[in-house]
Amino acid sequence: MTTNETATAPARRLGTSGPSVFPLGLGCMGMSALYGDADRAESLATLHAYLEAVPAGVSPLLDTGDFYGMGHNELLIAEALRTAPTAARERALTSVKFGALRTVEGGFTGYDGRPAAVRNFLAYSLQRLGRDHIDIYRIARVDPDVPIEETVGAIAEAVQAGHVRHIGLSEVGADTLRRAAAVAPIADLQIEYSLISRGIEEEILPTARELGIGVTAYGVLSRGLISGHFSRERELAPGDFRGMSPRFQGDNLDRNLDLVEALRKVADEKGVSVAQIAIAWVLSRGEDIVPLVGARRRDRLAEALGAMRVELSPADLTAIEEAVPAGAAAGDRYPQAQMAHLDSEH
């Protein structure tokens, strides 16, 4: 999709206190971690293609985490912005998650939300990104040993100091959302939301809307599972997160791919791809929701951007939900140990 083709795409505002952004954000994690090796040159080309696709006057949203590739992802984004046209660089917004504690071997050992840690993580991210501020800053998972009020309070201090523009949250439940919003304005909640991950609809999404908090939805293609490109025969690279994901295992994978084939029939009737109809469904859930697409290649990015041209009628939405009913997915969205870190699942 070219800039001209996206020129009429309206921006979406992240909550009542957040920024206005392009309707599709770019999730950059896969360019550095958890899906096997990535092609650096192609990653940079994809970042540039995304920035170019966003029309003048609209802000591209680049989502990352300081622990993606142990800082590699932030350095990659910094290089992409440094080598992008000035106008695109100046419009681009950065959304950064922090707090994950890592081992030399790449393992995760918990999360640190202490105010001193917030300030430390922030200083390193600003240095790696080569920017004087981060647009949206959020802890990746709630630290169970630190009240969310203290963590959010520390980010609020960074906002006052000009180092952060907006406060975000990630994977928190409705109660935590309320407690955080009582401390300072929250721009958005980043949380998994897709046709096969609809847990937020019951309580979390209504609470966010009540509080005027936007949603940046990640996993809209469930890590490629409902992209239409994944197959039972696919061999995953060493270190690929999906090798441990319950939804990609055994009978669970078979059941989930059956859902994809049912969705493919709906997509074929619309003349679009499976990925496009899945992304379009998330886009249709409300103007306060900004899907994050995890494309790390230009062809996948072009396909994702094409979802913005897909118009879903009430009949289309009914057909989609008949193909993939709420709660139909087999398996949890993370391994059990990681599910325990999700405040949103408690």
Salt bridges, closest charged atoms under 4 A:
GLU42 OE1 - ARG298 NH2 2.71
ASP63 OD2 - LYS97 NZ 2.75
GLU74 OE1 - ARG128 NE 2.49
GLU79 OE1 - ARG40 NH2 2.32
ASP112 OD2 - ARG114 NH2 2.76
ASP132 OD1 - HIS133 ND1 2.73
ASP135 OD1 - HIS133 NE2 3.17
GLU149 OE1 - ARG179 NH2 2.87
GLU157 OE1 - ARG119 NH1 3.66
GLU171 OE2 - ARG333 NH1 2.78
ASP188 OD2 - ARG138 NH2 2.98
GLU192 OE2 - ARG223 NH1 2.99
GLU192 OE1 - ARG333 NH1 2.92
GLU201 OE2 - ARG198 NE 3.10
GLU201 OE2 - ARG285 NH2 3.45
GLU210 OE1 - ARG178 NH2 2.84
ASP240 OD2 - ARG242 NH2 2.83
ASP254 OD1 - ARG232 NE 2.82
ASP258 OD1 - ARG232 NH2 2.94
GLU261 OE2 - ARG264 NH2 3.10
GLU287 OE1 - ARG12 NE 3.39
ASP288 OD2 - ARG209 NE 2.72
ASP299 OD2 - ARG297 NH2 2.63
GLU303 OE1 - HIS229 NE2 2.97
ASP316 OD2 - LYS270 NZ 2.90
GLU321 OE1 - ARG198 NH1 3.22
GLU321 OE2 - ARG285 NH1 3.42
GLU345 OE2 - ARG333 NE 3.07
